[in-house]
């Protein structure tokens, strides 16, 4: 099976290279904003949209005009890729996956993509990345690159760091499932980030909460600086560095935990959480955003595909917390503050998160057709199931 896998490495450009990269970032940003404005104006006037071909033809003409002839000084391929990104943004909007495309700002992360004509020079950890119209840039290749290199995306963070993300086409064999490993259900929460049906608990690291005091101080310093001054830029960098550190810590934790669960399981079941709707609760929004549940499920899904682990999500309306995992009785009400409860039918005392993980496993096995009880709602009826056709799941060894 062929997959696309990205390898991200740190770049260390010199002064001349940083100036050229700034020019390339600015050209891509200008092209994106120019043609987004052109599309908006054209639709307002003619009630019809422009296509990628229309924009590509206009870009060729822009390079010939004296006012925009500077577009010839940068690499041509990233400009074409920018038009493809604009087309993809419109497509995602019309398919209701994202909001309407927004104009790009120079104060956020900058990037451009080179789809071909790039290479790595040298051996070992210290190498050089060669792209058109630039001298080779020093790059730290801290791990071996697998497969065939297809494209490279060069980016600059808000803290001034440069990275190269190399997209490779890799051949893997991720179809075999080890049936000697356990099947687990995972309940995601705020106190414990994840609780498995095997009784394993992973505390929530709460990286944002731990850094909040330093962030508050840095934000106070930034608010006292005159916008645009040298002190303001230094204070803004300090705030950006703290946010970047929190994001890196969270991503590292989620990557390591998702890989651990995939390596130790033959199947993992999650609850299909409506994170966007849950963020509407202003009391919990910051904690939910800090947890990164959606990112964790995405990481686990693609790792499961790569390394032979079945990943499924069960219906979000299934009563995972209210249902007794021993006898199947469903209680009518269970406030969020109740962390332990006794089943009124069989008397078993349940930990809220552990019981939810057990039920998620039961619902997941029923969903993939293992002949276990179907999920019940609070009224004791079967919950709504997605009737759209799905690929047949491989049989699991239920112990």
ABEGO torsion letter per residue (X at the ends): XBBBBBBBBBBBBBAAAAAAAAAAAAAAAAAAAAAAAAAAAAAAAAGBBBBAAAAAAAAAAAAABAAAAAAAABBAAAAAAAAAAAAAAAAAAAAGABBBBBBBBAABBBBBBBABGBBBBEBEABBBBBBBGBBBBBBBBABBBBEBBABBBBBBBAAGBBBBBBBBBBBBBAABBBAABBBBBBBBBAABABBBAAGBBBBBAGAAAAAAAAAAAAAAAAAABBBGBAAAAAAAAAAAAAAAAAAAAAAAAAAAAAAAAAAABABBBBBBBBAAAAAABAAAAAAAAAAGAAAAAAAAAAAAAAAGBBBBBBBAABBAAABBAAAGBBBABBBAABABBBBAAAGBBBBAAAAAAAAAAAAAAAAAGAGBBBBBBAAGBBBBBBABBBBBBBBBBBX
